[in-house]
């Protein structure tokens, strides 16, 4: 079996869900996997990710994010330990460092895998193309193989003991690009890319004053992530960080609730792999209904208030 290294992620000193996911994938593929964690609080998070199948967890403390430094440290680890496959979350940071890692290794990247398996000692993946209208199967010929995996597309293994932890050094000196400042949005909501449930709003909400009552309040009742279409973002109703679609974030939750969203191809490219899709739109011919698991043809301003009351009863709020 090929030797696999999973690249985990840390946010705000906490282990991200994607770390457990890529570790679980590696374990499932080869029977054993090691994981590398770099960031502030890496040592504290190492024991947690080890519970999900990592034999060795390499922990590198870094006070600030640097794709340049992270990739250099990970590539050196791959070369030193002889890893043949590197699994990376298909996140903002994962997309940044995966190409850098491959460059250091003289290899290539296969990105955004939604299904992954082994064909001999080579990785074979399935990924959406043409804005989600088709799927393609790819196999990486380069070695080491670097693959990014779409968050929430793979099951997470049950806790299975604890591996060992080894510290590694991440050199932040002499960087060509230096982080000047970092500002994170203050929110208690789960990241939209890691959420099991996502509630998204489109132009059907009619204005920014309705985004809170129609989208955010319903999401908060379920502990869900919040998203929006490009049209809503371009109109200035919400911040770009909430945008889901071809030019925004890609999500794969268990449940995606599309409120007032017509279903443009560009939007469906970012959420089409969701397990279940519930669409609410008064236009029975809206394209979103072609991909939805369940559809409600009605005015969202009639439907959402009823849903919120039912959710309050269900969750005891």
C-alpha positions, 0 to 999 in steps of 0.5 A: 500500500502507498504511504499517505500523508494527510494535511490537517487544518487549524482555525482559531486554535481549534482542529477543523472538521476537514482534518478528521475527514482527510485523515479518515480518507487516508486510513480507509485507502491504505489502512494507515495514514500520518497527519501533519498539522501546522498553525497556532495550537498545533500541538494541542490539536494533535491528540484529537486528530490522532483519534481518527486513525493517524499513526503519527501526527506531525505538529508544527507551531506557527504564529501566523499563516504562510502558504509559502512556509507551510508548503515548504515544511510539508514538502520537506516532510514528504521527501524525508519520510517518503510519502507517496500520496498527500491528501489536502482539504479543498479549502481556501488554505488547502488550495493555496498550499497544495499547488505550492507543495506539488511545485516543491515536489516536482509533481502535480495536483488533482483538485476537488475530489468528491470520490477517491479510491486506489488503482494499484498504487495510484489515486483515482478520483471523481470530480465535478466539471462544467459547473457540475453538469458532468463528472470526470474520473482522473488518475495522477501519474506524477509521484508524489501524488497531491490531491485536494478533497472537497470538504464534507464529501467523505465520511469521518471514521470513528475514534480509533485510539491515539497515535504518536505526536512528533514536533516539526519546525516551520521556518517563518523567516526570509519569506518572500510574502509577509502577512501584514494583518489578519482580520477574522469575522466575529461569528458563532456560526459554523463555517459554511464549508464544514456545516452539515446543514446550510441555509442559503438565500437568493434574490427572492428574499427581495432585500438585505432587510429580509436576509436576517429574518428569512435566512439567518434566523432559520439557520441559527435554529438548526446550528447551520451555516449561512450562504448566499448567491452571487446576485445577493452578494453583488447587490451588496446585501451580504458579504462576499464570504457568504457567496456559494458558487463557481466564484465563491465557496463550494459546499457539500452539506448533508442538507442544503436549503435554497431559499428564493434561489432560481438555480443558475448553473454558476450557483449549482456548481458550488452546492450540487454535490449536497446530499439532500437539497430542499428548494423554496421558490414560487416559480415552479419552472426554476432550475433549482427544482431539477436538482432538488430532493424536495421542492416547495412551490410557494412564496418564501415569505409564506413558507419560511415563517412556518418552518421557523415555528416548526423548528422552534418546536422541534429544537425546543427553542 
